[in-house]
Amino acid sequence: MVRRVVTRWRRGLSVRGGELAFAVLGLPLGVLGAVYAVAVLYAGALLSLTVLGLPFVAAALVGARGIGGLHRRLVGRLLGEPVTAPPPLPRPSGVLARGRVVLADPVAWRALLYLLPRLPLGLLGFLAAVGLPLSAVWLAGFPLWVRLLEPGPRPVDWLDVAGLPAGLAVLTAVPAALRGLSRANRALARGLLGPVRSQQRVRELENARATLLAESTDRLRRLERDLHDGTQAQLVALAITLSLADDVLGEPDGPGTHGPGTDGYGTDGSAADGSGTDGGHAPGRAHTSGPGRVGGPGHESGPDLGRLRALVDRARGQTDATIAGLRRLTRGIHPVALDAGLAEALPTLTATSPVPVTVRLDLRERPQEVIERAVYFCAAELLTNLAKHSGARTAELSASAVGGRVRLTVRDDGRGGAAIGHGAGTGLAGLAERLAAVDGVLRVDSPPGGPTVVSAELPSRL
């Protein structure tokens, strides 16, 4: 019992070093942050009627985002509260588009709002970390300070008696005050420096989607491996067996070779030199009274070798067709060329196109496996559409993977007129939907008469 009380007492008086450091740093950081926020709001309001207003506010919001990141790291390092970083700003092409993205960024506005209450919290934290301990020292040593400041005899009064207990009480309250302010700072950081609830939900869904895509890719690869190493190998062995059977059936009877079941004699046991019941026939051959039949009338019929050979040939053809279809299926599940990346897969793909295709690659980084599959099948479908519908004589395929983005472009000199939409007949609408599943965008520029330029842009990682 006593040990529990002592333990609780120690916990109540203990203070983390990070909480103390955050409280001391809170005042200067709070002053700077509040001055920045007020200056931005005031100057932005004054400049809002001029052409400098929006650029100034956009630049200030970018700075507020950076300041919010600094405070988020301090809260995580000193207060032990990991705050999830919001997603980075999109980087659309064009100055105006980027300015609109910055001005509509909720993360930057919330970071700017965070700087305003940080000033009173920083002031309270500094008072709790520095002011209260100094006050406790002053109260505890009040009799001494008074006598040092006022020499001469001085009677002991109630202030001399109450000074020491009051100082100890104030010093005891310091840890509780620091912990309370730390909880307030954690809550403020979680509420304003983390991602918006909708952004957090979007991130959770994106992570779930990436996990599902990775798992489905692994399952498809295992299926492809099982088909390739198991079923396809068995079908190949069956085709070889049928081929051997066909070769055996096609062998001509050599000298001294006898019919089925004769062993050099006729079916009735007579010698094969013609002295049997059907003498006069060629030595070593049983008389055939009909196609594929062994022996004369009344003899038991043998196998129809011609029909048997035809059935074996048909089985061989069906087996070969099944193997070819299975190979196409396994290539569709996971192209083997993708094992070495797009740098090897795309030239291999264009080599099979009936239209001559020039390949230009700038793959400085390797995308995620799911993205590689999406790019590969996008290129395959575009090349198929090009060969079927464009009437092009030449084409060019270019792919790049730079700065976290993957871009695929297919150009041709065909008749043009391609479009994304229902009823277009090119399958581009379905391709755009499949790319959208991995945050990709499909763009088509195909005026009547050509040329046609189809481009796809995807993130290198989900």
C-alpha angles and dihedrals in degrees: 000000000000090000091054091050091049091048092051090047091053092048090050092053097041122102127191115238091229092056091051092048092047090051092051093046092043096080099055092039091047092050093049093045095048092048089051093049095047092045091051094049094044097044091042090054092049094047096042091097093053133068089253094061102083096040090049093050091046092052091046091051091052088053091048089053090054093047089050089054090053092051091045091056092047092051091050095045101040104026097035093234111132106207114198110244114238118242116274120261116271114249108217120180115264134045095251093050091050091048091053091050092052095046091050094045108123092193092062094046092049091049089052090050090049091061094062100062090038089077098062091039090049091049092050091046092051090049091050094047099039110009099050096049090048090048090050091052091049093049094045092050096038095119090052095046092049093052092046092052095041111039118203137059115323126179120235110255135176093276090062090051097044096042098081097046091045091051092050091048092052091047090050090054093056097082093048092048092050092048092049092050090046090055090051091050092049092051092048092050093048091049100045110018099047126075120288114265091251090049090049090051091048090051091050090051091047091051091048090049092049090050092049092047092049092049093048090049091052091049091050091050091050090049091049091049092049092049093046098044098033120024097026092048090050092050091050090052089050091051091051091050092050090048091053090048090051091050091052092049091049096053112112118233109260129209112297091020112134135204122262112297097357102103089198094314134089121263090263093054097260120137119271093235093091098267092111128092092284097040123166096056125120114288116262094016127104116222114261114208095184142010110303093352122125123215131008131289113321092023118126112262119250127212120297096245096188094053091042090053090049091051091049090050090050091049090050091051092048091048092050091049091049091050091049091050091047091052091051089049094051091047088052092051095049122350110223090220090066090069087079094042135249092304089073101026099056097052089047089052095049091048090069095051116111088217115071107251127195113212124211117180132184103172105161093161134028114242126222115284093249090053092048090055092049092050093046096051091042090055091046093053093045091051091048091051090046092054094045105040114014103066087214124164097200136015140185129216119195127179132180135180109193133142097003094306130103119207126189121186128181119189128183138173094228132128095282126209097126116149141173111243145085114298095021089117095218101094091236092128092058090045090052090051092051091049091049088059088068095038092264129146127211120205126187127196108179117145117186108278093027163210102186123207118186117181132182125194124193138164114260090229134023 
